[in-house]
Amino acid sequence: MVQGSDLGESYVTQSNHIQNELGLTTTHFQLEQILQVETFVAIETALQHCVEIALVTKPTTELVQIAQVTWINPGAC
């Protein structure tokens, strides 16, 4: 029987393998493409990068809210 922590580790391992196979770590995404995606670490990292760049270049209330809900207060979702 698979233990909970073993299942979590297996999921992370497989997820990392799949994101690498799909080339997600080297794909350049637009913010709108990945705003609602939470499946892979590579996409989450890309989302954070997109939001950071957008906040520096053209900050909006919407971008601040995305950052707050996603990284500062994730329980608010």
N, C-alpha and C positions, 0 to 999 in steps of 0.2 A: 504494500500500500504506500502511496506517495504522501509524504508529510507536507503540510502547508508551506514550510520554508523551502523544501525541495521543489515544490511546484512553482513557487515564486522565482527561485533561481533558474529553473528550467525555462520559464517564460522569458525572463530577461535574456538568457543565453540565446534562445530561438529568435527573439525580437531583434537582438543585435545582429544575428546572422542574416535575417531577412532584410533588415535595413541596409546592410552592406551589399547583399545580393542585388537589391533594387537600386543601389547607387545613391541612396538618400543623403549620405554624408557629403556628397560632392555636387548635389543638385542645388541650383539657385532658385529659391522660391520667392514669390511676391507675397506680401503680407495677407492679401485677400485670399490667396490659395490655401493658406495653412492656418488661418485664424481659428477655425473650429476643430482642428485635428490634434489629437492627444495620444496617438498610437505609438509613435516611435520617439526615442530620445533625440535623434538627429533632427526631427521636425520641430520638437520643442526647443531645441537649441537654435534652429533657424528662425523660429518665431521670436524668440527673445532678441536675437540679433536684428531682425527686421524692425521690431518695436523700438529698440535702442536707437537705431539709425533714424527712424522716422521721428522720434522724440527730439533728437538733436537737430534735424534738418527742418522739420515743420511740426512742432508740437500742437496737439489738439486735445480737447477734453476727452474725446473718445480714446485716444492713445493712452492717456493717463489712467483712464478707467480700466482699460485692458491690462495695463501693468499692475495696477492695484489689485484687481480681482485675480489675475493669474499668478502673480508672484508674491505680492505683499500680503494679501488676505485671501488665500485660495478657498477657505471655508465659506466665503460669501457667494460662491457660484450656486 
